[in-house]
Amino acid sequence: MGNTLTNSSTMQNISLENFARDQNAQFLLDKPLADFYVNTSHNSFLDSTQILGNPSTVNVVNCLNMGARCIEIDIHKAGKLLSVIKKNIPDSDPIIAHGNDSIIADISYASINNVFSGIAQNAFKNTNDPLIIYFELFNYDDGEMMSKLRNAIIKYFKDRLYSGTLNKVISNNLVDDYFINTPIRNLLGKICIVVNYNNASVDKYLSDLYHGTTQEPSNGYFNGRKNKIAGVSSNDAVQNQINRVTRVYPYNTALSTNYNPEKYWNCNYTFVALNFGNNDNNLKINALKFKYLNFVPKDFIISKDGKLIKSNGLYMNVPLFQGGSDNGFLKSGFAYFNNYEWVNGDYKLIMQSDGNLVIYKNGSAKWHSGTHGNPNAVLRMQSDGNLVIYVNQSPKWSSNTFGNENGYAGLGNNGTLYLMKSSGEVIRKFN
């Protein structure tokens, strides 16, 4: 479907704590991290594209200023740099660059002291929302490098680190204190560190400093326990993330193009990482999602004007929403009625109080479902991919797109209602 759902926005963001106060919704702060979508940056230290980007403190600070509350930092040892670039830096110094275990792709690097200092000075300047730092660790078997990394984390972040580090949670059997399970109010103003490896080399230096890993052992402490962390590539199949806090990131190709994040939000991915240095239409979709909050609750809707829309209870076992105005998509497992509308540019899709689903352009109807005269009608985006209008729980109209698990729908900026598979592939259009 490409960029059809693109809609630009201007940041008017406030902290989750202030939003909960203003909306009389303190209960949001009792929810765990797993119940939110989090504004997430991929390769936060780079500008432009993966290979051609230049690592810098400025790039990381820019991501924070754009609302990122989960950032990614790649740690290498300086010994991997070309000698003409490395100059007099000790081989064991940890540096920030882009590459893999054997090579560094960038022709430049950033100092961890400069980047960590920039994070410390800017992460909580305008918000007390939690900050998750994802460390992609390379050369972790180099003890001297890991010792220097440890010292830098302590120097810049120690006072901000959430107390429930992974070793403390495990050793004291405190599964409810695990950072993705604890009420988010316990994380306000705090930093949580996630690492890509959980092994003896990492634990020797960082076990009392980090809070989670994307490589939790399947038969370990978290097996069968509440939420788990996982990391997947955008090249992997899209699956509904139940009892998992999943970070998805752009497929590891030479250039970091952004994917449409809506298909992942629809399937409850918590951290949908985009390249903030690539200002494309998909990044604009992300900006629209997090226009008012960088932690968006999954079971509620943030309206077009920044209000929290609570459900009116359940309709056929799914949350039912009425009378809101939404910039987003029709999420799998949600139901709508009584003049609920979706807006994209000059177009509106309205589930009217008379039971008719109508697409308008500048106030003139251009398509409708033909179901007017049914004031009790409800529009339900079913988990099987079928969009159905029900009257007294009996189907009156449907998109006939069943058989597409976790399918969803959205109004394009061309006035077309798109029905999509969980992968984002368009399967039917109405206009």
C-alpha positions as CSV (number, residue, x, y, z in Angstrom):
1,M,0.0,0.0,0.0
2,G,3.1,2.2,0.2
3,N,2.6,5.7,1.6
4,T,-1.2,5.9,1.2
5,L,-1.9,6.3,4.9
6,T,0.6,9.1,5.4
7,N,-0.5,12.1,7.3
8,S,1.9,14.7,8.7
9,S,1.8,16.2,12.2
10,T,3.4,18.7,14.5
11,M,4.7,17.5,17.8
12,Q,2.5,18.7,20.7
13,N,3.9,16.1,23.1
14,I,3.5,16.0,26.9
15,S,4.7,13.4,29.4
16,L,2.6,10.4,30.3
17,E,2.4,11.6,33.9
18,N,1.0,15.0,32.9
19,F,-1.3,13.4,30.3
20,A,-2.7,11.1,33.0
21,R,-3.3,14.0,35.3
22,D,-4.9,16.2,32.7
23,Q,-7.2,13.5,31.4
24,N,-8.1,12.2,34.9
25,A,-6.6,8.9,33.9
26,Q,-4.2,8.0,36.7
27,F,-4.9,4.4,36.1
28,L,-2.6,4.6,33.0
29,L,0.4,4.9,35.4
30,D,-0.6,1.6,37.0
31,K,-0.2,-0.2,33.6
32,P,3.1,-2.0,32.8
33,L,5.4,-1.0,30.0
34,A,4.0,-4.0,28.1
35,D,0.6,-2.2,27.7
36,F,2.0,0.7,25.7
37,Y,3.4,1.5,22.3
38,V,6.7,3.2,22.7
39,N,8.2,5.8,20.4
40,T,11.3,4.0,19.2
41,S,14.4,4.9,17.2
42,H,16.6,2.5,15.2
43,N,20.4,3.2,15.0
44,S,19.8,6.4,17.0
45,F,23.5,7.4,16.7
46,L,23.3,7.7,12.9
47,D,22.0,10.3,10.5
48,S,20.8,9.5,7.0
49,T,21.1,5.8,6.1
50,Q,22.8,2.9,7.9
51,I,25.9,2.7,5.8
52,L,26.3,6.3,4.8
53,G,25.3,7.9,8.2
54,N,27.8,9.5,10.5
55,P,27.7,8.5,14.2
56,S,27.4,11.5,16.5
57,T,26.0,12.8,19.8
58,V,23.9,15.3,17.8
59,N,22.0,12.4,16.1
60,V,21.2,10.8,19.4
61,V,20.0,14.1,20.9
62,N,17.9,14.8,17.8
63,C,16.1,11.4,18.3
64,L,15.4,12.4,21.9
65,N,14.1,15.7,20.8
66,M,11.8,13.9,18.3
67,G,10.3,12.0,21.2
68,A,12.2,8.7,21.1
69,R,12.0,6.9,24.4
70,C,13.7,3.8,23.2
71,I,17.0,4.4,21.5
72,E,19.6,2.1,20.1
73,I,23.4,2.4,20.6
74,D,26.0,0.1,19.0
75,I,29.1,-0.5,21.0
76,H,32.4,-1.7,19.4
77,K,36.0,-1.6,20.4
78,A,38.3,0.9,18.8
79,G,40.7,-1.7,17.6
80,K,38.3,-2.5,14.7
81,L,38.7,0.9,13.2
82,L,41.0,1.6,10.3
83,S,44.3,3.0,11.6
84,V,43.9,6.2,9.7
85,I,40.6,6.9,11.6
86,K,41.5,5.4,15.0
87,K,44.8,7.3,15.3
88,N,45.9,7.3,19.0
89,I,42.8,5.7,20.6
90,P,43.6,2.6,22.6
91,D,42.3,-0.6,20.9
92,S,40.2,-1.5,24.0
93,D,38.2,1.8,24.1
94,P,34.5,1.3,23.6
95,I,33.2,3.5,20.7
96,I,29.9,4.0,19.0
97,A,29.8,3.0,15.3
98,H,27.9,0.8,12.9
99,G,29.1,-2.6,11.8
100,N,29.3,-6.2,12.9
101,D,31.6,-8.5,14.9
102,S,34.5,-8.2,12.4
103,I,34.2,-4.9,10.6
104,I,32.9,-1.3,11.2
105,A,31.0,0.0,8.2
106,D,31.3,3.7,9.1
107,I,34.2,5.8,8.2
108,S,33.8,7.7,11.5
109,Y,32.7,7.0,15.1
110,A,31.4,8.7,18.2
111,S,32.9,8.7,21.7
112,I,30.8,6.9,24.3
113,N,31.6,9.7,26.8
114,N,30.2,12.4,24.5
115,V,27.1,10.4,23.5
116,F,26.4,9.2,27.1
117,S,26.9,12.8,28.4
118,G,24.5,14.1,25.7
119,I,21.9,11.5,26.7
120,A,22.3,12.3,30.4
121,Q,21.9,16.1,29.7
122,N,18.9,15.8,27.4
123,A,16.9,12.6,28.1
124,F,14.8,14.2,30.9
125,K,15.0,17.9,30.0
126,N,11.3,18.1,28.9
127,T,9.8,14.9,30.2
128,N,10.1,12.3,33.0
129,D,8.9,9.5,30.7
130,P,11.1,6.4,31.1
131,L,14.0,6.0,28.7
132,I,15.0,2.5,27.4
133,I,18.5,2.3,26.0
134,Y,19.1,-0.8,23.8
135,F,22.8,-1.6,23.6
136,E,23.9,-3.7,20.6
137,L,27.1,-5.1,22.1
138,F,30.0,-6.3,20.0
139,N,33.4,-7.6,21.2
140,Y,31.9,-8.2,24.6
141,D,34.6,-10.8,25.2
142,D,37.1,-8.0,25.5
143,G,37.3,-7.5,29.3
144,E,39.1,-4.2,29.1
145,M,36.5,-2.7,26.8
146,M,33.6,-4.0,28.9
147,S,35.2,-2.6,32.0
148,K,35.4,0.9,30.4
149,L,31.8,0.6,29.2
150,R,30.7,-0.3,32.8
151,N,32.5,2.8,34.2
152,A,30.9,5.0,31.6
153,I,27.4,3.7,32.4
154,I,27.9,4.3,36.1
155,K,29.4,7.8,35.5
156,Y,26.6,9.1,33.3
157,F,23.5,7.0,34.2
158,K,23.9,5.5,37.6
159,D,21.5,7.9,39.4
160,R,18.9,7.4,36.8
161,L,18.9,3.6,36.5
162,Y,15.8,1.7,37.6
163,S,16.5,-0.3,40.7
164,G,15.0,-3.5,39.4
165,T,18.1,-4.8,37.5
166,L,17.9,-8.2,35.9
167,N,20.2,-9.9,38.5
168,K,18.2,-8.5,41.4
169,V,14.9,-9.6,39.8
170,I,16.1,-13.1,39.2
171,S,18.0,-13.6,42.5
172,N,15.1,-12.4,44.6
173,N,12.3,-13.9,42.5
174,L,10.7,-10.5,41.9
175,V,9.0,-11.1,38.6
176,D,6.6,-8.2,39.2
177,D,9.5,-5.8,39.5
178,Y,10.9,-6.8,36.1
179,F,10.9,-3.6,34.2
180,I,8.3,-4.6,31.6
181,N,5.9,-5.9,34.3
182,T,6.1,-3.2,36.9
183,P,3.6,-0.3,36.9
184,I,5.1,2.4,34.6
185,R,4.9,4.9,37.4
186,N,7.8,3.1,38.9
187,L,9.9,3.8,35.8
188,L,9.2,7.6,35.6
189,G,12.4,9.5,35.4
190,K,14.4,6.3,35.1
191,I,16.6,4.6,32.5
192,C,16.3,0.9,31.7
193,I,19.1,-0.8,29.8
194,V,18.5,-3.7,27.5
195,V,21.3,-5.7,26.0
196,N,21.4,-8.0,23.0
197,Y,23.3,-10.8,24.8
198,N,22.9,-12.6,28.1
199,N,26.1,-14.5,28.7
200,A,29.0,-14.8,31.1
201,S,31.1,-12.1,29.5
202,V,28.3,-9.5,29.6
203,D,27.1,-10.5,33.1
204,K,30.6,-10.2,34.5
205,Y,30.7,-6.5,33.9
206,L,27.1,-5.4,33.5
207,S,24.8,-7.8,35.5
208,D,24.0,-5.2,38.2
209,L,23.4,-2.4,35.6
210,Y,21.1,-3.8,32.9
211,H,17.4,-4.7,33.1
212,G,16.7,-7.1,30.2
213,T,17.9,-8.9,27.2
214,T,16.4,-9.8,23.9
215,Q,18.0,-13.3,24.2
216,E,16.3,-14.6,27.3
217,P,16.8,-18.4,27.5
218,S,13.6,-20.2,26.6
219,N,14.0,-22.6,29.5
220,G,15.2,-19.9,31.9
221,Y,13.6,-17.7,34.6
222,F,11.1,-16.0,32.3
223,N,9.8,-19.2,30.7
224,G,6.0,-19.0,31.2
225,R,6.3,-15.8,33.3
226,K,4.1,-12.9,32.3
227,N,5.9,-10.9,29.6
228,K,9.0,-11.6,27.7
229,I,11.3,-9.5,25.6
230,A,11.9,-10.4,22.0
231,G,13.7,-8.8,19.0
232,V,12.7,-9.4,15.4
233,S,13.5,-8.0,12.0
234,S,11.0,-6.4,9.7
235,N,11.8,-9.2,7.3
236,D,10.2,-11.7,9.7
237,A,6.5,-12.6,9.5
238,V,4.1,-10.3,11.4
239,Q,2.5,-12.1,14.3
240,N,0.3,-11.0,17.2
241,Q,2.5,-10.3,20.1
242,I,0.8,-11.8,23.2
243,N,2.7,-11.8,26.5
244,R,5.8,-10.5,24.7
245,V,7.4,-7.1,24.6
246,T,8.7,-7.1,21.1
247,R,11.1,-4.7,19.3
248,V,11.0,-4.8,15.6
249,Y,13.6,-3.1,13.5
250,P,14.4,-2.4,9.8
251,Y,15.7,-5.4,7.9
252,N,19.5,-5.6,7.9
253,T,20.1,-4.3,4.4
254,A,22.7,-1.8,3.3
255,L,20.4,1.2,3.5
256,S,17.9,1.7,6.2
257,T,14.5,2.4,4.6
258,N,11.5,2.6,7.0
259,Y,8.5,0.3,6.8
260,N,4.9,1.2,7.5
261,P,4.7,0.8,11.3
262,E,0.9,0.4,11.5
263,K,0.9,-3.3,10.7
264,Y,3.1,-3.8,13.8
265,W,1.0,-1.6,16.1
266,N,-2.0,-3.6,14.9
267,C,-0.3,-6.7,16.2
268,N,0.7,-5.1,19.5
269,Y,4.5,-4.8,19.0
270,T,5.7,-2.5,21.8
271,F,8.9,-1.1,20.2
272,V,8.5,-0.4,16.5
273,A,11.9,1.0,15.6
274,L,12.3,3.4,12.7
275,N,15.3,5.3,11.4
276,F,14.7,8.8,12.6
277,G,17.4,10.1,10.2
278,N,15.3,9.0,7.2
279,N,12.5,11.6,7.0
280,D,10.2,9.6,4.8
281,N,6.4,9.2,4.8
282,N,6.5,6.2,7.2
283,L,8.4,8.3,9.8
284,K,5.5,10.9,9.4
285,I,3.1,8.1,10.3
286,N,5.1,7.5,13.4
287,A,5.1,11.2,14.3
288,L,1.3,11.2,14.0
289,K,1.0,8.2,16.3
290,F,3.1,9.8,19.0
291,K,1.9,13.4,18.4
292,Y,0.6,13.7,22.0
293,L,2.3,10.9,23.9
294,N,5.5,8.9,23.5
295,F,3.9,6.0,25.5
296,V,0.5,5.3,23.8
297,P,-1.7,2.9,25.7
298,K,-2.6,-0.1,23.6
299,D,-6.2,-0.6,24.8
300,F,-7.3,2.9,24.4
301,I,-7.4,5.5,21.6
302,I,-5.8,8.9,21.5
303,S,-8.2,11.1,19.5
304,K,-7.2,13.6,16.8
305,D,-7.4,16.4,19.3
306,G,-5.3,14.6,21.9
307,K,-8.0,13.3,24.2
308,L,-8.0,9.8,25.7
309,I,-11.0,7.8,24.4
310,K,-12.0,5.0,26.7
311,S,-14.1,2.1,25.6
312,N,-17.9,1.9,26.3
313,G,-17.5,-1.6,27.5
314,L,-17.4,-4.7,25.3
315,Y,-19.4,-5.5,22.2
316,M,-19.2,-9.2,21.2
317,N,-16.1,-9.5,23.5
318,V,-14.1,-6.6,22.0
319,P,-13.7,-3.0,23.2
320,L,-16.3,-0.6,21.8
321,F,-15.6,3.1,21.1
322,Q,-18.0,5.9,20.2
323,G,-17.9,9.5,19.0
324,G,-14.2,9.9,18.7
325,S,-12.0,11.4,15.9
326,D,-9.0,9.4,15.1
327,N,-6.0,9.9,12.9
328,G,-5.1,6.2,13.0
329,F,-6.3,3.0,11.5
330,L,-9.1,0.5,12.4
331,K,-7.3,-1.9,14.7
332,S,-8.0,-5.6,14.8
333,G,-10.2,-6.5,17.7
334,F,-11.8,-3.0,18.1
335,A,-15.4,-2.0,17.5
336,Y,-16.9,1.5,16.8
337,F,-20.3,3.3,16.6
338,N,-22.2,6.5,17.1
339,N,-20.3,8.9,14.7
340,Y,-16.8,7.6,15.3
341,E,-14.6,9.0,12.5
342,W,-11.2,8.7,10.9
343,V,-9.6,11.6,9.2
344,N,-6.9,11.7,6.5
345,G,-6.4,15.0,4.7
346,D,-9.6,16.1,2.9
347,Y,-11.3,12.8,3.7
348,K,-13.3,11.4,6.6
349,L,-14.6,7.9,7.2
350,I,-17.5,8.0,9.6
351,M,-19.4,5.2,11.3
352,Q,-22.6,7.2,11.5
353,S,-25.2,7.1,14.3
354,D,-27.8,6.0,11.6
355,G,-25.7,2.8,11.0
356,N,-24.2,3.9,7.7
357,L,-20.4,3.8,7.1
358,V,-19.6,6.7,4.8
359,I,-16.5,8.2,3.2
360,Y,-16.7,12.0,2.8
361,K,-14.5,14.4,0.9
362,N,-14.8,18.0,2.2
363,G,-18.3,17.2,3.5
364,S,-19.7,15.4,0.4
365,A,-20.3,11.7,0.5
366,K,-18.3,9.6,-2.1
367,W,-19.0,6.1,-0.8
368,H,-21.2,4.4,1.7
369,S,-22.1,0.9,2.9
370,G,-25.8,1.3,2.4
371,T,-26.7,0.4,6.0
372,H,-28.5,3.6,7.0
373,G,-31.7,3.3,9.1
374,N,-29.9,1.1,11.8
375,P,-29.2,3.4,14.7
376,N,-27.9,0.5,16.9
377,A,-25.3,-0.6,14.3
378,V,-21.7,-1.3,15.3
379,L,-18.6,-1.5,13.1
380,R,-16.3,-4.3,14.1
381,M,-12.8,-4.9,12.8
382,Q,-12.6,-8.6,13.5
383,S,-9.4,-10.5,14.2
384,D,-10.1,-12.7,11.2
385,G,-9.6,-9.6,8.9
386,N,-13.3,-9.1,8.2
387,L,-14.7,-5.6,8.7
388,V,-18.4,-6.1,9.6
389,I,-21.4,-3.9,10.5
390,Y,-23.6,-5.6,13.0
391,V,-27.1,-4.7,14.0
392,N,-28.1,-6.4,17.3
393,Q,-25.1,-8.7,16.8
394,S,-26.3,-9.9,13.4
395,P,-24.2,-9.0,10.3
396,K,-25.7,-6.4,8.0
397,W,-22.6,-5.6,5.8
398,S,-19.1,-6.9,5.6
399,S,-15.9,-6.3,3.6
400,N,-15.8,-10.1,2.9
401,T,-12.1,-10.2,3.8
402,F,-12.3,-13.0,6.4
403,G,-9.5,-15.6,6.6
404,N,-6.8,-13.0,7.2
405,E,-5.8,-13.3,10.8
406,N,-4.9,-9.9,12.4
407,G,-6.0,-8.0,9.3
408,Y,-6.8,-4.4,9.7
409,A,-8.1,-1.3,7.8
410,G,-7.3,2.3,7.2
411,L,-8.5,5.4,5.3
412,G,-5.9,6.5,2.7
413,N,-5.2,10.1,1.9
414,N,-6.8,9.4,-1.5
415,G,-10.2,8.7,0.2
416,T,-10.0,4.9,-0.2
417,L,-10.8,2.5,2.6
418,Y,-8.2,-0.2,2.5
419,L,-8.5,-3.7,4.0
420,M,-5.1,-5.2,4.7
421,K,-3.5,-8.4,5.8
422,S,-1.3,-8.4,8.9
423,S,1.7,-8.0,6.6
424,G,0.3,-4.7,5.3
425,E,-0.7,-6.2,1.9
426,V,-3.9,-4.7,0.5
427,I,-6.6,-7.2,-0.1
428,R,-9.6,-5.0,-0.8
429,K,-10.5,-1.4,-1.4
430,F,-13.7,0.7,-1.1
431,N,-14.1,4.1,-2.6
